[in-house]
């Protein structure tokens, strides 16, 4: 059975270190893929994330406000919030 593709933009595989930031705490993550509208990240340990937070990729000077769209164990799907 094929999954229905819901993404509006092409998603590209990446492997970059990032940081999730909220309430003055930073949690390291690995960005696994990205599109113009969102990303999928892996966390080292399952963490409860707030409604909204910031994803940063220091080496790319990339910072976006995000919200969680889906979650599977340590992988989290994010949507970028305008």
Contact map, one row per residue, 1 for C-alpha under 8 A:
1110000000000000000000000000000000000000000000000000000000000000000000000000000000
1111000000000000000000000000000000000000000000000000000000000000000000000000000000
1111100000000000000000000000000000000000000000000000000000000000000000000000000000
0111110000000000000000000000000000000000000000000000000000000000000000000000000000
0011111000000000000000000000000000000000000000000000000000000000000000000000000000
0001111100000000000000000000000000000000000000000000000000000000000000000000000000
0000111111000000000000000000000000000000000000000000000000000000000000000000000000
0000011111000000000000000000000000001000000000000000000000000000000000000000000000
0000001111100000000000000000000000111000000000000000000000000000000000000000000000
0000001111110000000000000000000000110000000000000000000000000000000000000000000000
0000000011111000000000000000000011110010000000000000000000000000000000000000000000
0000000001111100000000000000000011100000000000000000000000000000000000000000000000
0000000000111110000000000000000111000000000000000000000000000000000000000000000000
0000000000011111000000000000001111000000000000000000000000000000000000000000000000
0000000000001111100000000000011110000000000000000000000000000000000000000000000000
0000000000000111110000000000011100000000000000000000000010000000000000000000000000
0000000000000011111000000001111000000000000000000000000010000000000000000000000000
0000000000000001111100000001111000000000000000000000001111000000000000000000000000
0000000000000000111110000111100000000000000000000000011110000000000000000000000000
0000000000000000011111000111100000000000000000000000111100000000000000000000000000
0000000000000000001111111110000000000000000000000000111100000000000000000000000000
0000000000000000000111111100000000000000000000000101110000000000000000000000000000
0000000000000000000011111000000000000000000000000000000000000000000000000000000000
0000000000000000000011111100000000000000000000000000000000000000000000000000000000
0000000000000000000011111110000000000000000000000000000000000000000000000000000000
0000000000000000001111011111000000000000000000000000000000000000000000000000000000
0000000000000000001110001111100000000000000000000000000000000000000000000000000000
0000000000000000111100000111110000000000001100000000000000000000000000000000000000
0000000000000000111100000011111000000000111100000000000000000000000000000000000000
0000000000000011110000000001111100000000111000000000000000000000000000000000000000
0000000000000111110000000000111111000011110000000000000000000000000000000000000000
0000000000001111000000000000011111000011110000000000000000000000000000000000000000
0000000000111110000000000000001111100011100000000000000000000000000000000000000000
0000000000111100000000000000001111111111000000000000000000000000000000000000000000
0000000011110000000000000000000011111110000000000000000000000000000000000000000000
0000000011100000000000000000000001111100000000000000000000000000000000000000000000
0000000110000000000000000000000001111110000000000000000000000000000000000000001100
0000000000000000000000000000000001111111000000000000000000000000010000000000111100
0000000000100000000000000000001111101111100000000000000000000000000000000000111100
0000000000000000000000000000001111000111110000000000000000000000000000000011110000
0000000000000000000000000000111110000011111000000000000000000000000000000011110000
0000000000000000000000000000111100000001111100000000000000000000000000000111000000
0000000000000000000000000001110000000000111111100000000000000000000000000111000000
0000000000000000000000000001100000000000011111000000000000000000000000000100000000
0000000000000000000000000000000000000000001111100000000000000000000000000100000000
0000000000000000000000000000000000000000001111110000000000000000000000001100000000
0000000000000000000000000000000000000000001011111000000000000000000000000000000000
0000000000000000000000000000000000000000000001111100000000000000000000000000000000
0000000000000000000000000000000000000000000000111111100000000000000100000000000000
0000000000000000000001000000000000000000000000011111100000000000000000000000000000
0000000000000000000000000000000000000000000000001111100000000000001100000000000000
0000000000000000000001000000000000000000000000001111110000000000111100000000000000
0000000000000000000111000000000000000000000000001111111000000000111000000000000000
0000000000000000001111000000000000000000000000000001111100000011110000000000000000
0000000000000000011110000000000000000000000000000000111110000111110000000000000000
0000000000000000011110000000000000000000000000000000011111001111000000000000000000
0000000000000001111000000000000000000000000000000000001111111110000000000000000000
0000000000000000010000000000000000000000000000000000000111111100000000000000000000
0000000000000000000000000000000000000000000000000000000011111100000000000000000000
0000000000000000000000000000000000000000000000000000000011111100000000000000000000
0000000000000000000000000000000000000000000000000000000111111110000000000000000000
0000000000000000000000000000000000000000000000000000001111111111000000000000000000
0000000000000000000000000000000000000000000000000000011110001111100000000000000000
0000000000000000000000000000000000000000000000000000011100000111110000000000000110
0000000000000000000000000000000000000000000000000001111000000011111000000000000111
0000000000000000000000000000000000000100000000000001111000000001111100000000011110
0000000000000000000000000000000000000000000000000011100000000000111110000000011110
0000000000000000000000000000000000000000000000001011000000000000011111100001111000
0000000000000000000000000000000000000000000000000000000000000000001111100001111000
0000000000000000000000000000000000000000000000000000000000000000000111110001110000
0000000000000000000000000000000000000000000000000000000000000000000111111111100000
0000000000000000000000000000000000000000000000000000000000000000000001111111000000
0000000000000000000000000000000000000000000001000000000000000000000000111111000000
0000000000000000000000000000000000000000011111000000000000000000000000111111000000
0000000000000000000000000000000000000001111000000000000000000000000000111111100000
0000000000000000000000000000000000000001111000000000000000000000000111111111110000
0000000000000000000000000000000000000111100000000000000000000000000111100011111000
0000000000000000000000000000000000000111100000000000000000000000011111000001111100
0000000000000000000000000000000000001110000000000000000000000000011110000000111110
0000000000000000000000000000000000001110000000000000000000000001111000000000011111
0000000000000000000000000000000000000000000000000000000000000001111000000000001111
0000000000000000000000000000000000000000000000000000000000000000100000000000000111
